[in-house]
């Protein structure tokens, strides 16, 4: 690899994305919402998507959650002070995804999938971690689970 390529690779700014890690609580059990993509490897993820030009991370998270899961801001209790950014590589390019923690106000709230997803599940922590597959997401779910348990 030439010096020029090394330097340009180092300076590449990450692709930004944003989403919400949504949970519902029943009898002190926290269940996370994960969506299965209808493309690629059909991985499981919280609702999230790319930040459009001129759009903030926060607006992206709200828009993507509405588009992908049919859940609007007024159907959720969103904890703006509880967030985490995951940084990783996708096809050799840096990506940064910021997630906020959110709880559905009505545990029986319907999830309406877009054509980007083929299935959804509400899962307790261990199962959500297992199905998510990636260590950074497993860690994020564990961290958000601890925070969700402390919310009255």
Secondary structure, DSSP 8 states (H G I E B T S, - for coil): --HHHHHHHHH---EEEEEEEEEEEETTEEEEEEEEESSTT--EE-SEEE--TT--HHHHHHHHHHHHH---GGGEEEEEEEEEEEEEEETTEEEEEEEEEEEESSTT------TTEEEEEEEEHHHHHHHH--HHHHHHHHHHHHHHHH--
